Amino acid sequence: MQNGASLLEAAEILTNDNFNIIKQKLQDMQTRQEQVMQQQQEAEQQQAVQLQQMQNEMREQELMLEEAKMDLERYKIDADNQTRIAVAEISTYRGTEEKDINQNQIPDPLEMAKAATAQRKVDSEAYTKRIEAKYKNEIENKKIELERDRMKHETELQAAKDEAAMEREKLKARTALKNKTSAGV
């Protein structure tokens, strides 16, 4: 009964006089116990694979978040530096608001402000495009990596299933061979 036998099976073994039937009952109980152990091992393997996969995904998300924080910090620093440069350029021309050196009827500081604004817009768009391209590339790489992981796990699971099926077939063959030899005795 410690090996997974029911009370009914234990009673049948104890009350039966035919050794071949007793032997067959014990073999059936052993086979059932081996199958249960094998199923437990397969379930444990699947859980370990799933746990590892979840841990990997969490690490990837943490890395992506950290990288996004670093990108944001760089962007803030760049924007701050550009603002300081623009302020310095504007303060250089303070008091010369009405000067028009190139005589195009537009005050030079105004032209400079428009040029600086246009340059900031170009820089901002270029930065946005770089970030978008970077994240698109990362997403594609993650998709490829996840597909590889999925295929790897499917291969491992199939190998485990094949191995389990082979073990069952071997067990069936041993049982059939024992039944054949015990029936011939």
Secondary structure, 3 states (H helix, E strand, C coil): CCCCCCHHHHHHHHHCCCHHHHHHHHHHHHHHHHHHHHHHHHHHHHHHHHHHHHHHHHHHHHHHHHHHHHHHHHHHHHHHHHHHHHHHHHHHCCCCCCCCCCCCCCCHHHHHHHHHHHHHHHHHHHHHHHHHHHHHHHHHHHHHHHHHHHHHHHHHHHHHHHHHHHHHHHHHHHHHHHHHHHHHC
